[in-house]
């Protein structure tokens, strides 16, 4: 599951990211409104957590613009705006939930899990690409109908590549999102993991993971 956090308070954003990452979610952070809106519309996320009082573009505008493009993605407002009027406005604009700061992370996590459960019970979370079929709800990967055995890191790596298919992901991004580490160019952990994943997924007819020299890796939709 991939989550976008739009929050200009760096300490709060990093705290949320750390907590959700420890719960095995993949988390991206935008620290201002315009960047957050761009990421929300450009990439595929399973849920968005956003503040209202943001620089460059406020949360109300972000919420309205997202809802013109996507009616189904769960959005949780996490904000210090605690009046009844603000809560009603947020829900009327299309927010699915509203949590007031300061907050307990356990409550935020419970709300995230509840919203994602509702989403996955109503929407299939299966991606099919060429000979590959990935069921993210059950974490099952099949190649030409045959189930593959992937490690937890291999599944996370494949999930990242598929949810951002068509995008070139640098080794730094992969290291941060899958291993939660800063990439060290002297190590080859990413290249080794890609090689192992390729060996399990690919055959002579289907070369799904592309190496983009000097930039990173990507999975492209086959024509």
PEKA-V963600 format. One record per residue. N is the residue number from 1. RES is the residue in one small letter. OMEGA is omega in whole degrees, -180 to 180 (* if undefined). Layout:
n = [N/N]
res = [RES/RES]
omega = [OMEGA/OMEGA]
//
This chain:
n = [1/2/3/4/5/6/7/8/9/10/11/12/13/14/15/16/17/18/19/20/21/22/23/24/25/26/27/28/29/30/31/32/33/34/35/36/37/38/39/40/41/42/43/44/45/46/47/48/49/50/51/52/53/54/55/56/57/58/59/60/61/62/63/64/65/66/67/68/69/70/71/72/73/74/75/76/77/78/79/80/81/82/83/84/85/86/87/88/89/90/91/92/93/94/95/96/97/98/99/100/101/102/103/104/105/106/107/108/109/110/111/112/113/114/115/116/117/118/119/120/121/122/123/124/125/126/127/128/129/130/131/132/133/134/135/136/137/138/139/140/141/142/143/144/145/146/147/148/149/150/151/152/153/154/155/156/157/158/159/160/161/162/163/164/165/166/167/168/169/170/171/172/173/174/175/176/177/178/179/180/181/182/183/184/185/186/187/188/189/190/191/192/193/194/195/196/197/198/199/200/201/202/203/204/205/206/207/208/209/210/211/212/213/214/215/216/217/218/219/220/221/222/223]
res = [x/x/x/x/x/x/x/x/x/x/x/x/x/x/x/x/x/x/x/x/x/x/x/x/x/x/x/x/x/x/x/x/x/x/x/x/x/x/x/x/x/x/x/x/x/x/x/x/x/x/x/x/x/x/x/x/x/x/x/x/x/x/x/x/x/x/x/x/x/x/x/x/x/x/x/x/x/x/x/x/x/x/x/x/x/x/x/x/x/x/x/x/x/x/x/x/x/x/x/x/x/x/x/x/x/x/x/x/x/x/x/x/x/x/x/x/x/x/x/x/x/x/x/x/x/x/x/x/x/x/x/x/x/x/x/x/x/x/x/x/x/x/x/x/x/x/x/x/x/x/x/x/x/x/x/x/x/x/x/x/x/x/x/x/x/x/x/x/x/x/x/x/x/x/x/x/x/x/x/x/x/x/x/x/x/x/x/x/x/x/x/x/x/x/x/x/x/x/x/x/x/x/x/x/x/x/x/x/x/x/x/x/x/x/x/x/x/x/x/x/x/x/x]
omega = [-177/-175/174/175/178/-172/-176/175/-173/-179/179/-179/-179/177/179/-179/-179/-179/-179/178/178/176/174/172/172/-169/170/-179/170/-174/174/-168/-176/177/179/178/179/-179/-179/-178/-173/-173/-179/178/177/-179/178/171/-176/174/176/-178/-176/175/175/178/-174/-175/178/-179/178/-179/-180/-177/177/-177/175/-178/-173/-178/-170/-176/179/179/177/174/-180/-166/175/177/-169/-180/176/-179/179/-180/180/179/-180/-180/179/179/174/176/179/-178/-175/-179/-174/174/-7/-173/172/-178/-180/178/177/-180/180/179/176/-179/180/-179/180/176/179/180/-174/177/-178/-176/177/-179/-179/175/176/-180/-177/-179/-171/173/-177/175/-174/178/-178/-179/179/178/178/176/-177/178/-178/-178/178/177/178/173/180/180/178/178/178/178/178/179/179/-178/-178/-179/176/-176/-175/179/176/-179/179/177/179/179/-179/-180/-179/-173/-176/-177/-178/179/172/-175/175/-175/179/179/-180/-177/-179/-178/179/180/178/180/180/179/177/-178/-179/-172/-162/171/-176/-177/-175/176/-170/-175/-178/172/177/-171/177/-176/-178/-174/174/169/-179/173/179/179/*]
//
